[in-house]
């Protein structure tokens, strides 16, 4: 720590020691005591800090917090449903597939409301999902794009569109013959 | 959302909490703990909202970004690996990247909106109200290049350490310091030079 670095700290981080790098803070304060003429530079930096502090933080809209908490409840419920899918009571393939469809659609309906860009109404997604189960081809990708853009929720999609449970052995998840 | 079943969630929570104040909460959230959800929201929503609002200059856009950040938290909580980085760092990074995306898409619109915030009082010296100063500061922030603005927001307003801010922005500390220095010089030029009145009339 020297005079030049102390000057840089004011210029980069401002006047408040709590904003200075932790590793340099002590040495900077010690040097500042020894070089009182540097206090003018600190005060200069403080003038800008004070102005910046006039930009007050706005209170968060309570409705926003409520939406986020509701969104979390829905997401956790969907996650819980996925966990339940790991050990369904029914064993007969078609019934199991229908059970998974029901769970998947309830999860879709629960998750899709939170993003403005998503397809509406949710019934459309349900219809598309039903069509997709019939064709087993590209609907998953459409729904993925609608819900998540380029991100893929592999666990949800793979479980929901496991064609072997729907009596469609021999077809891949995209509907192609394997 | 990938499903992770921890054989010893209490042990993971302890390990996570030691270095990361949010690590234990994230694990609880992944296990469906609604109280942990509320606590994380209470802890971080104001900060995330503040970052987004200062980056975007719009309360509405900030709310959308904040909601999207938490949406991703709920989706990825099950994938979080404690001990590698602070969860708050990740949240800030997601918020910043979402803001950058919006700014890229709305660049001209944002710039067109800025003049609406200009103070039309006869002279700054005649109308030195705190709200007007605040608006001028916000305007000056909006006029900064995005990455300088990010650096100022993270270090000055969010009080992140230089190391944390550099991690959020995925740059070196040296690069962060360069952005901060340039950003502060730009703000000083806009705020202090144009209106010594602003400084002289404020209580120091």
Interface residues (C-beta under 8 A of the other chain):
Chain A: X8 X11 X12 X13 X14 X18 X19 X21 X22 X45 X46 X47 X48 X49 X50 X51 X52 X54 X55 X56 X57 X58 X60 X61 X64 X65 X67 X68 X69 X71 X72 X73 X75 X76 X78 X79 X80 X82 X83 X86 X114 X115 X116 X153 X154 X155 X156
Chain B: X1 X2 X3 X29 X32 X34 X37 X38 X41 X45 X46 X49 X50 X53 X54 X59 X63 X64 X66 X67 X68 X70 X71 X74 X75 X78 X130 X133 X134 X137 X138 X141 X152 X155 X156 X157 X159 X161 X162 X163 X173 X177 X180 X181 X184 X185 X187 X188 X191 X192 X198 X199 X202 X204
